[in-house]
Amino acid sequence: RLVLSRANAACMRVFIAGDRATVGKTSICLALLGYLREQVGIRAKDLCYIKPATQSEAFDKVHQYCKQEGIECIGGSSAPIVFYSGFTRSVIQGQTKVDLDRVGQVIDELCLGKTFCIIDGVGFPGVGSCVGASNADIAKIARAPVVLVAKSGVGAAIDAHCLNAALFEQAQVPVLGALFNRAPLDGFYAKKTVEPVIQEFFKKHRVRESCYGIIPTLHQLEEENEDMQTLITTNIQHVTAHADLANLFLDACLDAFNHKREKSSFEPKREQNHISITREAIESAVLRDHGIVHTGG
């Protein structure tokens, strides 16, 4: 059993961005929360979620999960930035102002006393650039390293990742790596055929980043007649089965943006340029350094 002592710990943050709208960013955020809550054993009160900028005020499955679990959550109409119809024109013409510092303040206040914060991006990385609040701008003010979610493939998927990563790199925001979503179940672009190629590309050409997995299509997640609870459970199980979330969170903890908040004593063991880490290692080492203590049981 984990007892979280938050006296002097810093909240670890991860920003989930996408190469386009509806690529599955929010589904990935839901799975990250579910993994920390259900597999690592983090208490709900020590987790938080925020979508700082949004184009939709609808109540979705991640908000439902946060509500039922008791995870503090900001999004929808309560988001610091809501891109309503006419918002961009109003900002450009000087009728409305975007206070990026206020966005950072909201995130900081949400993170107080928490262990992990999942930050959900909006649209593709450049969304919001026209008002000075792109995903890169928000990730920078939040001081959160980024994981990019992209549609699975090979050439186009890799090209999109490199293009979108460049925007964050230009803003001096660390990019941890990528998750590739909705791979076909069979054929030339099936998970089993593209994953070795993408992993090889990252090892050769994106050595500071990781490919955290290729997630195959699951049509059940797209069926509108499924009840919300079934969708939530299926979403979490499906993503965690195909993504290396243990390494994702380890990389986030050791990233400069998070690492500077509180120095960690944990040095991961690497084999062939790949981090070897287990759930137990996360619990006993990384999380311990950020306010988590094992008490047995």
Phi, psi and chi 1 to 4 in degrees:
 res  aa     phi    psi   chi1   chi2   chi3   chi4
   1 ARG       -  140.5 -171.2  168.0   62.8   89.5
   2 LEU  -102.1  132.3  -68.1  173.5      -      -
   3 VAL  -114.5  121.4  175.8      -      -      -
   4 LEU   -97.3  117.0  -75.9   73.7      -      -
   5 SER  -102.6  112.5  172.3      -      -      -
   6 ARG   -99.5   17.2  -60.7  -59.9  -53.3  140.0
   7 ALA   -54.9  -53.2      -      -      -      -
   8 ASN  -124.6   23.2  -62.0  -55.6      -      -
   9 ALA   -92.2  157.2      -      -      -      -
  10 ALA  -107.0  143.9      -      -      -      -
  11 CYS   -78.9  125.0 -178.5      -      -      -
  12 MET   -78.5  136.1  -59.9  -65.4   99.3      -
  13 ARG  -123.6  142.6  -53.7  173.7 -174.2 -174.2
  14 VAL  -134.9  130.3  179.9      -      -      -
  15 PHE  -103.7  122.4 -170.9  101.9      -      -
  16 ILE  -101.1  112.5  -56.8  -59.2      -      -
  17 ALA  -110.8  164.5      -      -      -      -
  18 GLY  -132.7  157.4      -      -      -      -
  19 ASP   -82.1   -4.1   73.0  -18.5      -      -
  20 ARG  -169.2  169.7   67.8 -166.0   74.7 -174.5
  21 ALA   -70.7  152.1      -      -      -      -
  22 THR    58.2   29.4   68.0      -      -      -
  23 VAL   -85.9  -12.7   74.4      -      -      -
  24 GLY   116.3   20.6      -      -      -      -
  25 LYS   -59.3  -48.4  -65.3 -177.0  -64.1  -64.4
  26 THR   -66.8  -34.4  -60.0      -      -      -
  27 SER   -64.3  -37.5  -65.9      -      -      -
  28 ILE   -67.9  -42.1  -62.2  -60.0      -      -
  29 CYS   -59.0  -43.1  -71.4      -      -      -
  30 LEU   -59.8  -44.7  171.2   59.5      -      -
  31 ALA   -65.1  -37.0      -      -      -      -
  32 LEU   -64.4  -44.0  -64.1 -178.7      -      -
  33 LEU   -63.4  -43.7  -71.1  169.3      -      -
  34 GLY   -62.8  -39.6      -      -      -      -
  35 TYR   -63.6  -48.4  174.4   81.2      -      -
  36 LEU   -64.7  -38.5  -70.8  172.0      -      -
  37 ARG   -74.7  -47.4  179.7   79.6 -175.7   95.6
  38 GLU   -97.3  -30.4  -60.2  167.1   20.0      -
  39 GLN  -101.8  -39.9  -64.9 -164.3   32.8      -
  40 VAL   -84.6  -29.2  179.3      -      -      -
  41 GLY    92.4   21.4      -      -      -      -
  42 ILE   -69.9  134.8  -52.9  -65.3      -      -
  43 ARG   -68.6  148.2  -63.8 -179.1  -61.8 -175.5
  44 ALA   -57.0  -38.6      -      -      -      -
  45 LYS   -70.0  -11.7   70.5  175.8 -174.0  176.9
  46 ASP   -99.5    5.5  -65.0  -56.2      -      -
  47 LEU  -115.8  155.1  -61.3  173.2      -      -
  48 CYS  -152.4  159.7   58.5      -      -      -
  49 TYR  -138.4  140.2  164.3   88.7      -      -
  50 ILE  -146.0  139.2 -177.6  170.0      -      -
  51 LYS  -112.6   94.2 -167.2  174.3 -178.9   73.7
  52 PRO   -64.7  -31.5  -16.4   30.2      -      -
  53 ALA  -131.5  137.1      -      -      -      -
  54 THR  -144.4  152.2 -174.5      -      -      -
  55 GLN  -106.1   -1.9  -64.2  169.7  -47.9      -
  56 SER  -138.7  135.5  171.6      -      -      -
  57 GLU  -101.1   11.8  -60.4  179.4   59.2      -
  58 ALA   -69.4  149.7      -      -      -      -
  59 PHE   -83.4  117.2 -172.5   82.3      -      -
  60 ASP  -115.6 -174.8   57.7   23.9      -      -
  61 LYS   -68.9  -29.4   56.4 -169.3  176.2 -176.8
  62 VAL   -71.1  -35.8   71.5      -      -      -
  63 HIS   -67.5  -37.4  -73.0   85.2      -      -
  64 GLN   -64.0  -43.2  175.3   64.2   35.5      -
  65 TYR   -63.5  -44.8 -179.4   74.3      -      -
  66 CYS   -60.9  -41.2  -71.3      -      -      -
  67 LYS   -63.8  -45.1 -179.8 -179.8  178.2 -179.4
  68 GLN   -74.0  -27.5   70.7 -174.2   37.0      -
  69 GLU   -89.9  -19.5  -69.7  -67.8  -44.0      -
  70 GLY    86.0   28.0      -      -      -      -
  71 ILE   -89.3  129.1  -63.0  170.1      -      -
  72 GLU   -65.4  133.6 -167.4  169.4   -2.3      -
  73 CYS  -143.3  135.0  168.8      -      -      -
  74 ILE  -127.7  129.5  -64.6  175.8      -      -
  75 GLY   177.4 -174.4      -      -      -      -
  76 GLY    60.2 -134.7      -      -      -      -
  77 SER   -66.9  -17.8   59.2      -      -      -
  78 SER   -92.1    1.4   63.2      -      -      -
  79 ALA   -64.4  144.7      -      -      -      -
  80 PRO   -58.6  -33.3  -24.2   33.6      -      -
  81 ILE  -126.4  123.2  -60.1  174.9      -      -
  82 VAL  -119.7  118.0  178.3      -      -      -
  83 PHE   -82.5   77.9  -68.2  102.5      -      -
  84 TYR   -79.4  166.1   56.7   80.8      -      -
  85 SER   -59.8  124.6  179.6      -      -      -
  86 GLY    91.5   -3.2      -      -      -      -
  87 PHE   -61.7  -46.7  178.0   77.7      -      -
  88 THR   -60.1  -47.0  -61.2      -      -      -
  89 ARG   -60.7  -40.4  -62.5 -176.1 -168.2 -174.2
  90 SER   -63.8  -39.5  179.2      -      -      -
  91 VAL   -69.8  -47.2  173.2      -      -      -
  92 ILE   -61.5  -37.3  -68.4  174.2      -      -
  93 GLN   -83.8    3.1  -66.8  172.2  -12.2      -
  94 GLY    81.6   10.7      -      -      -      -
  95 GLN   -85.4  -23.8  -60.9  164.7   -5.1      -
  96 THR  -133.1  145.9  -57.3      -      -      -
  97 LYS  -115.5  145.8  -68.9 -175.4  177.9 -179.8
  98 VAL  -104.9  119.0  172.0      -      -      -
  99 ASP  -101.2   92.2 -172.0  -12.8      -      -
 100 LEU   -66.2  -33.3 -155.6   56.2      -      -
 101 ASP   -63.0  -35.9  -72.0  -26.3      -      -
 102 ARG   -65.6  -36.7  173.9   57.7 -176.1  159.5
 103 VAL   -60.1  -47.1  174.7      -      -      -
 104 GLY   -61.5  -37.9      -      -      -      -
 105 GLN   -64.7  -42.0 -176.8 -179.2   -9.4      -
 106 VAL   -61.2  -42.6  169.9      -      -      -
 107 ILE   -65.6  -44.8  -65.3  171.0      -      -
 108 ASP   -60.8  -42.2  -73.2  -17.5      -      -
 109 GLU   -65.4  -38.9  -70.0  173.2   -7.1      -
 110 LEU   -63.6  -35.5  177.2   66.1      -      -
 111 CYS   -79.2  -12.5  -71.3      -      -      -
 112 LEU   -58.0  124.2  -75.4  173.4      -      -
 113 GLY    77.2    6.8      -      -      -      -
 114 LYS  -101.6  164.8  -57.0  -66.5 -166.0  -60.8
 115 THR  -100.5  -45.2  -60.9      -      -      -
 116 PHE  -132.9  137.9  -81.4  101.6      -      -
 117 CYS  -123.2  126.3  178.2      -      -      -
 118 ILE  -100.3  121.7  -53.5  -59.0      -      -
 119 ILE  -109.7  123.3  -54.3  173.2      -      -
 120 ASP   -98.6  124.7 -164.0  -10.6      -      -
 121 GLY   -77.6 -179.9      -      -      -      -
 122 VAL  -128.8  129.5   56.9      -      -      -
 123 GLY    57.3 -139.3      -      -      -      -
 124 PHE   -96.3  166.7   55.8   91.5      -      -
 125 PRO   -54.1  -33.0  -31.9   39.1      -      -
 126 GLY   -79.8   -8.7      -      -      -      -
 127 VAL   -58.6  129.3  167.1      -      -      -
 128 GLY    97.8   -8.6      -      -      -      -
 129 SER   -58.1  -34.1  -62.6      -      -      -
 130 CYS   -65.7  -16.6   51.4      -      -      -
 131 VAL  -120.2   14.0  -62.0      -      -      -
 132 GLY    75.3   24.9      -      -      -      -
 133 ALA  -140.6   56.6      -      -      -      -
 134 SER   -70.6  171.7   70.5      -      -      -
 135 ASN   -59.0  -36.1  -76.9  -93.6      -      -
 136 ALA   -66.9  -40.4      -      -      -      -
 137 ASP   -61.8  -43.0  -66.3  -38.2      -      -
 138 ILE   -70.5  -41.8  -66.4  174.6      -      -
 139 ALA   -61.5  -36.4      -      -      -      -
 140 LYS   -68.9  -45.6 -174.0  171.0 -174.9  177.3
 141 ILE   -66.9  -28.3 -160.1   72.7      -      -
 142 ALA   -81.9  -13.8      -      -      -      -
 143 ARG    52.0   55.6  -66.2 -166.6   60.3   77.9
 144 ALA  -124.3  126.6      -      -      -      -
 145 PRO   -66.9  157.1   26.5  -34.1      -      -
 146 VAL  -113.7  139.8  172.1      -      -      -
 147 VAL  -116.5  126.9  173.6      -      -      -
 148 LEU   -94.1  132.6  -82.0  159.9      -      -
 149 VAL  -104.4  128.5  179.9      -      -      -
 150 ALA  -134.5  158.7      -      -      -      -
 151 LYS   -69.3  135.3 -170.3  175.5 -174.9  -57.6
 152 SER   -64.8  156.3 -175.9      -      -      -
 153 GLY   164.7 -151.4      -      -      -      -
 154 VAL  -129.4  -86.8 -179.7      -      -      -
 155 GLY   -58.3  -55.7      -      -      -      -
 156 ALA   -63.7  -37.4      -      -      -      -
 157 ALA   -65.6  -45.1      -      -      -      -
 158 ILE   -66.9  -44.2  -69.9  170.7      -      -
 159 ASP   -60.4  -42.3  -69.0  -12.9      -      -
 160 ALA   -64.3  -40.6      -      -      -      -
 161 HIS   -61.4  -47.9  172.8   80.3      -      -
 162 CYS   -63.1  -41.5  -65.7      -      -      -
 163 LEU   -63.0  -48.1  174.0   64.8      -      -
 164 ASN   -72.5  -34.4  -71.0  -57.8      -      -
 165 ALA   -62.6  -31.7      -      -      -      -
 166 ALA   -61.3  -34.7      -      -      -      -
 167 LEU   -64.1  -42.4 -176.8   66.0      -      -
 168 PHE   -69.7  -40.0  -67.3   98.3      -      -
 169 GLU   -62.9  -38.3  -68.6  162.0   -3.5      -
 170 GLN   -62.3  -34.2 -176.6 -178.4   39.4      -
 171 ALA   -86.3    5.2      -      -      -      -
 172 GLN    61.1   40.6  -63.1 -177.6  -46.6      -
 173 VAL  -105.3  125.4  175.3      -      -      -
 174 PRO   -65.0  135.7  -17.5   30.3      -      -
 175 VAL  -107.6  117.4  175.7      -      -      -
 176 LEU   -75.2  -35.8  -59.1  177.1      -      -
 177 GLY   157.9 -150.7      -      -      -      -
 178 ALA  -144.3  156.0      -      -      -      -
 179 LEU  -122.6  133.9  -80.0  164.2      -      -
 180 PHE  -108.4  123.3  -65.7   89.7      -      -
 181 ASN  -108.7  154.1 -161.8   20.8      -      -
 182 ARG    61.9   46.8  -63.4  172.4 -177.6  162.0
 183 ALA   -70.3  141.6      -      -      -      -
 184 PRO   -58.7  154.3  -24.1   34.3      -      -
 185 LEU   -75.0  -26.1  -61.6  176.5      -      -
 186 ASP  -150.6  177.1   49.6   36.8      -      -
 187 GLY    94.4 -168.8      -      -      -      -
 188 PHE   -63.2  -30.0 -167.8   61.3      -      -
 189 TYR  -109.1   21.0  -70.3  100.3      -      -
 190 ALA   -64.9  156.2      -      -      -      -
 191 LYS   -49.8  -46.8  170.9 -173.9  168.3   77.4
 192 LYS   -67.0  -22.0   63.7 -178.5 -179.9 -179.8
 193 THR   -93.1  -31.4   62.7      -      -      -
 194 VAL   -92.0  -26.8  -56.4      -      -      -
 195 GLU   -61.0  -45.5 -171.7  161.0   32.1      -
 196 PRO   -61.1  -35.5  -21.5   33.8      -      -
 197 VAL   -69.1  -45.9  179.9      -      -      -
 198 ILE   -65.9  -42.3  -68.3  179.4      -      -
 199 GLN   -61.2  -39.8  -68.3  -72.9    4.9      -
 200 GLU   -65.0  -40.8 -175.9  174.8   -1.8      -
 201 PHE   -59.4  -47.2  170.7   82.1      -      -
 202 PHE   -63.4  -39.8  -88.6   78.5      -      -
 203 LYS   -65.3  -32.2  -71.6  178.1 -179.0  178.5
 204 LYS   -90.1  -38.6  -73.0 -178.0  176.5  178.9
 205 HIS  -120.5  -14.4  -56.7  -69.9      -      -
 206 ARG  -129.0   60.7  -51.8  -69.8  -68.5 -169.2
 207 VAL   -66.5  -20.1  -65.9      -      -      -
 208 ARG   -88.0   -2.6  -66.0  180.0  179.6  -87.0
 209 GLU  -120.7  170.3  -58.7  171.8   11.6      -
 210 SER  -132.3  147.9  -63.1      -      -      -
 211 CYS   -93.1  114.6  170.9      -      -      -
 212 TYR   -88.7    4.2  -63.7  110.4      -      -
 213 GLY   141.3  160.6      -      -      -      -
 214 ILE  -113.8  120.5  -46.6  -65.3      -      -
 215 ILE  -103.2  117.8  -57.2  167.4      -      -
 216 PRO   -73.2  157.8   26.1  -32.9      -      -
 217 THR   -61.0  139.7  -64.8      -      -      -
 218 LEU  -132.8  104.0 -174.7   64.0      -      -
 219 HIS   -62.7  -24.7  -64.4  -58.8      -      -
 220 GLN   -59.5  -31.7 -175.9 -179.3   -8.4      -
 221 LEU   -72.7  -14.2  -65.6  176.0      -      -
 222 GLU  -104.1    0.2  -58.9  171.1    6.0      -
 223 GLU   -84.0  122.4  -65.5  177.8    2.6      -
 224 GLU   -71.2  -20.4  -64.0 -179.0    0.5      -
 225 ASN   -84.8   -3.7   60.4  -16.4      -      -
 226 GLU   -74.7  141.0  -71.5  -73.0  -11.0      -
 227 ASP   -73.9  156.3   67.9  -88.0      -      -
 228 MET   -58.5  -42.4 -176.8   72.7   79.8      -
 229 GLN   -65.9  -39.3 -172.5   54.1   53.0      -
 230 THR   -63.2  -41.9  -60.8      -      -      -
 231 LEU   -62.7  -42.7  -73.7  174.0      -      -
 232 ILE   -61.8  -51.0  -71.2  171.2      -      -
 233 THR   -61.9  -45.6  -58.6      -      -      -
 234 THR   -64.5  -42.8  -56.5      -      -      -
 235 ASN   -56.8  -51.9 -174.1  141.6      -      -
 236 ILE   -62.6  -46.1  -66.4  171.6      -      -
 237 GLN   -64.3  -40.6  -68.6  175.9  -14.4      -
 238 HIS   -67.5  -48.3 -178.0   63.1      -      -
 239 VAL   -67.3  -44.6  174.2      -      -      -
 240 THR   -65.6  -23.9   54.3      -      -      -
 241 ALA   -74.8  -23.2      -      -      -      -
 242 HIS  -116.9   -6.7  -65.4  -80.4      -      -
 243 ALA  -116.1  145.1      -      -      -      -
 244 ASP   -88.1   76.1 -174.8    2.2      -      -
 245 LEU   -74.6  -26.0  -59.5 -172.3      -      -
 246 ALA   -61.2  -47.7      -      -      -      -
 247 ASN   -70.1  -33.7  -94.3  -43.6      -      -
 248 LEU   -58.9  -48.0 -172.3  156.9      -      -
 249 PHE   -71.3  -34.3  -79.3  115.8      -      -
 250 LEU   -62.3  -47.6  176.7   62.6      -      -
 251 ASP   -59.1  -39.7  -71.1  -13.0      -      -
 252 ALA   -63.0  -43.4      -      -      -      -
 253 CYS   -63.4  -35.8  -73.9      -      -      -
 254 LEU   -91.0   -4.7  -61.7 -179.6      -      -
 255 ASP   -66.7  152.6  176.9   78.3      -      -
 256 ALA   -57.3  -42.8      -      -      -      -
 257 PHE   -59.5  -44.7  -91.1   10.3      -      -
 258 ASN   -82.1  -38.2  -76.7  -39.7      -      -
 259 HIS   -63.2  -33.6 -161.8   45.5      -      -
 260 LYS   -70.5  -20.4  -73.6  178.8 -179.5  177.2
 261 ARG   -67.6  -35.2  -68.5 -166.3 -179.2   93.9
 262 GLU  -161.5  119.4 -176.6 -178.9   17.3      -
 263 LYS   -61.6  133.5 -176.2  172.1  177.4   58.4
 264 SER   -97.7  144.0  171.3      -      -      -
 265 SER   -92.6    0.1   63.0      -      -      -
 266 PHE   -89.5  125.8  179.4   67.8      -      -
 267 GLU  -114.6  113.8  -66.3  -63.6  -26.8      -
 268 PRO   -69.2  149.0   28.4  -36.2      -      -
 269 LYS   -87.1  123.3 -178.8  179.7  179.3 -179.5
 270 ARG  -108.5  140.4  -67.7  178.0  177.7  -92.1
 271 GLU  -130.3  119.6  -62.9  177.2    0.2      -
 272 GLN    54.0   48.6  -61.9  180.0  -16.3      -
 273 ASN    61.8   19.9  -63.6  -39.3      -      -
 274 HIS  -126.0  134.0 -177.8   72.8      -      -
 275 ILE   -73.1  128.5  -64.8  175.1      -      -
 276 SER  -101.1  114.5  177.3      -      -      -
 277 ILE  -145.9  146.7 -173.0   67.5      -      -
 278 THR  -120.3  166.5   65.1      -      -      -
 279 ARG   -57.1  -41.5  168.7 -172.9  158.6 -173.7
 280 GLU   -63.0  -37.3  -71.4   73.6   22.6      -
 281 ALA   -65.7  -39.2      -      -      -      -
 282 ILE   -60.9  -47.7  -70.6 -179.8      -      -
 283 GLU   -64.0  -43.9  -66.2  175.5   -8.9      -
 284 SER   -86.5  -20.0   63.1      -      -      -
 285 ALA  -117.7  -71.4      -      -      -      -
 286 VAL   -59.7  -51.7  176.1      -      -      -
 287 LEU   -67.5  -31.3  -61.8 -175.6      -      -
 288 ARG   -60.6  -40.5 -178.8 -166.6   61.2 -126.9
 289 ASP   -67.3  -14.6  -74.3  -21.5      -      -
 290 HIS  -117.0   31.3  -63.2  -79.7      -      -
 291 GLY   103.1   13.0      -      -      -      -
 292 ILE  -112.4  131.6  -62.7  177.5      -      -
 293 VAL  -126.3  129.9 -178.8      -      -      -
 294 HIS   -75.3  134.3  -80.1  -79.6      -      -
 295 THR  -123.4   11.6   60.9      -      -      -
 296 GLY    87.3  173.3      -      -      -      -
 297 GLY    96.7      -      -      -      -      -
